[in-house]
Amino acid sequence: MKDVIDVMALQSNRRERRLADYRSGPGHSLATNFIFECGIKLGLQPATVATAAIFYHKFFKEADKNDYDCYVICTACLCAAGKSRDEPVRLRDAVNVAHNSINRGAGPLELGEEYWSWRGAVAQAELLVLRLLGFNLDAPSPHRYLLHYLRSLQEWFPASQWRSAPIARTAMGFLQDYHHSPSILDYRAPHIAVACLTLALHVLGVSVPLASTLDDDAAWYSVFTKDLQKEKNWEIMEKIMQVYSKEPEPI
């Protein structure tokens, strides 16, 4: 249980770190950090940024990381995710945000050789990402499931208890952070949503009302997904916790 509780401190520490220096980051160690930073700068919804991370993991599950520029592919994944989530990303904006994130303090690129080189590389990379994905941009989002589960679970709690515990914010934070790990591809979206919710409840020390009266203390989430075993739920939670213990230092 201590390992579970410690996740909250690790989660807080992770968000307090300074911006990454992508030019000195080895290999693809900061790739998902780059996706999330650029996604925030572009004003994208969390689910869209998470979809970009999914596309990145799917791409490099098939492709050799040594064959492609990490940050060009990341930028292309953001553009593809925008199409997938009906939140279009202007190519010029994506290029400038990516360039600025890598080159801290740099202004927007002039319409010159460097800009057109970046633009062409990202456009070609997006086509490559789409081709590798089989032009299938349908990425089941755990966010939709988690939102539904949270709305249902809220009705089970006294209003005062629900307001006093940041269950929704904590669960959503775990879900978003789990997109840094390629292991997210190994599990179904409803199962991931339940695991994030269960982990949030454990970290906050909150018990689901009347759950203790059930034969199995995990039975409360069977109303959300009937095929998730207790062992599998803990396996996913452990994978989420590993994100915080294994994350590379960006500074």
C-alpha distance (Angstrom), angle and dihedral (degrees) to the residues before:
residue distance angle dihedral
M1 . . .
K2 3.81 . .
D3 3.81 89.2 .
V4 3.79 89.0 55.0
I5 3.80 93.6 48.2
D6 3.80 92.1 48.5
V7 3.80 89.9 60.9
M8 3.79 90.4 76.9
A9 3.81 91.6 58.6
L10 3.80 91.1 45.5
Q11 3.79 90.6 49.8
S12 3.81 90.9 52.5
N13 3.80 93.1 47.0
R14 3.78 91.1 50.3
R15 3.79 92.7 57.4
E16 3.82 93.3 46.6
R17 3.80 94.6 60.1
R18 3.76 120.7 109.4
L19 3.77 123.2 -104.9
A20 3.78 114.3 -72.3
D21 3.79 124.2 -106.5
Y22 3.78 98.9 -131.7
R23 3.79 94.0 -175.3
S24 3.81 91.7 64.4
G25 3.80 97.9 37.8
P26 3.81 111.3 112.9
G27 3.79 116.5 -116.8
H28 3.79 113.8 -48.5
S29 3.81 95.6 -23.4
L30 3.82 93.4 117.9
A31 3.80 99.0 34.1
T32 3.79 98.4 112.2
N33 3.82 90.8 42.2
F34 3.80 86.1 56.8
I35 3.81 92.2 50.1
F36 3.80 92.6 50.9
E37 3.80 94.7 45.2
C38 3.80 93.4 48.5
G39 3.79 91.5 43.8
I40 3.80 91.1 55.0
K41 3.81 91.9 47.3
L42 3.81 89.8 50.8
G43 3.80 89.7 52.8
L44 3.79 94.2 -120.0
Q45 3.79 123.5 161.9
P46 3.83 115.9 -102.3
A47 3.81 91.6 -113.0
T48 3.82 90.6 54.3
V49 3.80 92.3 50.6
A50 3.81 89.8 47.3
T51 3.81 89.6 51.3
A52 3.81 89.1 54.0
A53 3.81 88.7 54.4
I54 3.81 89.6 50.2
F55 3.81 90.4 52.1
Y56 3.82 89.7 49.2
H57 3.81 92.2 52.1
K58 3.81 91.6 45.8
F59 3.79 92.1 49.0
F60 3.78 94.9 52.0
K61 3.77 92.4 42.1
E62 3.81 83.9 72.3
A63 3.81 103.6 24.2
D64 3.80 130.6 65.8
K65 3.81 110.7 -109.0
N66 3.80 90.5 -144.9
D67 3.80 91.7 62.4
Y68 3.81 99.1 60.7
D69 3.78 140.7 51.1
C70 3.78 105.0 -106.6
Y71 3.80 98.3 -144.5
V72 3.80 95.6 43.5
I73 3.81 89.2 55.4
C74 3.81 90.7 46.2
T75 3.80 90.8 52.8
A76 3.79 90.3 47.8
C77 3.80 90.3 51.2
L78 3.80 90.2 54.1
C79 3.80 90.0 53.2
A80 3.80 91.5 47.8
A81 3.82 91.3 47.2
G82 3.79 89.5 52.9
K83 3.79 89.2 57.8
S84 3.79 91.6 45.5
R85 3.80 93.8 52.0
D86 3.82 95.5 38.6
E87 3.81 90.4 -113.1
P88 3.82 102.8 117.9
V89 3.80 118.9 -149.9
R90 3.80 117.9 -149.7
L91 3.78 109.1 -126.2
R92 3.80 92.2 -136.5
D93 3.82 91.1 53.6
A94 3.80 91.9 47.6
V95 3.80 92.0 50.3
N96 3.81 94.0 48.4
V97 3.81 94.1 45.9
A98 3.81 91.6 48.3
H99 3.80 92.6 47.3
N100 3.81 92.3 47.3
S101 3.82 92.3 48.5
I102 3.79 91.2 53.7
N103 3.80 94.1 40.4
R104 3.80 104.0 43.1
G105 3.79 113.2 -146.0
A106 3.79 95.4 14.4
G107 3.79 117.8 135.3
P108 3.80 126.5 -132.5
L109 3.77 114.2 -58.1
E110 3.78 117.0 -100.2
L111 3.80 116.7 -123.6
G112 3.76 91.7 -94.8
E113 3.78 141.0 109.5
E114 3.81 96.1 -62.8
Y115 3.81 93.2 50.2
W116 3.79 94.3 48.1
S117 3.80 90.6 45.9
W118 3.82 90.8 53.2
R119 3.80 92.7 43.8
G120 3.79 93.4 49.6
A121 3.81 92.5 46.9
V122 3.82 93.1 50.5
A123 3.80 93.3 45.4
Q124 3.80 91.6 50.9
A125 3.81 91.0 44.7
E126 3.80 91.7 51.8
L127 3.80 90.2 53.2
L128 3.81 88.8 49.2
V129 3.82 91.5 50.0
L130 3.81 91.4 49.0
R131 3.79 91.1 48.5
L132 3.81 93.1 50.1
L133 3.82 89.6 48.6
G134 3.79 88.3 53.3
F135 3.83 87.8 -115.9
N136 3.80 86.1 -73.4
L137 3.80 107.1 136.6
D138 3.78 94.2 171.0
A139 3.80 103.3 119.8
P140 3.84 112.4 171.3
S141 3.79 105.2 -128.0
P142 3.82 120.7 -140.1
H143 3.81 86.1 -160.0
R144 3.80 91.8 72.8
Y145 3.80 91.8 50.2
L146 3.78 93.8 45.2
L147 3.79 92.2 50.5
H148 3.80 90.2 51.4
Y149 3.82 92.2 47.9
L150 3.80 92.3 48.4
R151 3.78 92.3 51.7
S152 3.79 90.5 50.6
L153 3.81 94.4 44.4
Q154 3.79 91.8 50.3
E155 3.79 89.0 65.7
W156 3.81 90.4 58.9
F157 3.81 94.2 58.1
P158 3.80 130.6 72.5
A159 3.81 106.3 -103.9
S160 3.81 93.3 -118.5
Q161 3.81 93.5 52.6
W162 3.80 92.7 48.2
R163 3.80 91.9 50.7
S164 3.81 93.0 48.4
A165 3.82 95.7 53.9
P166 3.83 119.4 59.8
I167 3.81 92.6 -140.1
A168 3.79 96.4 145.6
R169 3.81 95.2 46.9
T170 3.79 93.2 46.0
A171 3.80 94.6 47.4
M172 3.80 92.0 47.4
G173 3.81 89.7 49.0
F174 3.79 91.3 54.0
L175 3.80 91.1 47.7
Q176 3.78 93.7 50.4
D177 3.80 92.9 46.6
Y178 3.80 92.4 48.4
H179 3.80 88.1 66.2
H180 3.80 87.1 74.6
S181 3.81 88.1 72.5
P182 3.82 123.9 74.7
S183 3.81 87.8 -146.5
I184 3.80 87.3 80.2
L185 3.81 85.9 81.3
D186 3.81 90.1 64.3
Y187 3.80 97.0 66.3
R188 3.78 138.4 59.5
A189 3.80 118.5 -105.1
P190 3.86 95.8 -117.7
H191 3.81 90.9 50.8
I192 3.80 91.9 50.2
A193 3.79 90.6 50.6
V194 3.81 92.3 51.5
A195 3.82 91.6 47.1
C196 3.82 91.7 52.4
L197 3.78 90.5 48.6
T198 3.81 93.0 47.1
L199 3.80 91.7 48.4
A200 3.80 91.2 50.1
L201 3.81 90.9 52.1
H202 3.82 91.4 49.4
V203 3.81 93.2 47.7
L204 3.79 92.7 48.7
G205 3.80 92.6 43.9
V206 3.80 91.9 -123.5
S207 3.80 122.5 147.9
V208 3.77 123.5 -154.0
P209 3.83 107.9 -113.3
L210 3.82 112.9 -97.3
A211 3.82 92.0 0.4
S212 3.82 89.1 121.4
T213 3.79 89.7 62.9
L214 3.80 92.0 61.8
D215 3.80 122.9 93.4
D216 3.80 89.5 -123.2
D217 3.79 118.7 36.4
A218 3.80 88.5 -147.9
A219 3.79 92.7 57.3
W220 3.81 93.2 91.8
Y221 3.81 92.0 79.1
S222 3.80 94.0 48.2
V223 3.81 86.9 89.6
F224 3.82 87.1 65.0
T225 3.80 100.1 42.0
K226 3.78 123.6 1.9
D227 3.82 98.5 -166.2
L228 3.81 99.2 59.5
Q229 3.79 111.8 105.8
K230 3.80 120.7 -152.9
E231 3.83 91.5 -116.5
K232 3.80 91.9 52.7
N233 3.79 91.2 48.8
W234 3.81 90.9 53.9
E235 3.81 90.2 46.2
I236 3.81 90.7 57.1
M237 3.81 91.7 45.6
E238 3.80 89.5 53.3
K239 3.81 89.6 51.8
I240 3.81 89.5 52.2
M241 3.81 91.3 50.5
Q242 3.80 90.3 50.7
V243 3.81 89.2 63.1
Y244 3.79 89.1 69.5
S245 3.79 97.0 42.7
K246 3.81 96.0 45.8
E247 3.78 102.0 36.3
P248 3.84 110.8 125.8
E249 3.77 116.9 -118.0
P250 3.83 109.4 -105.4
I251 3.81 92.9 -156.2
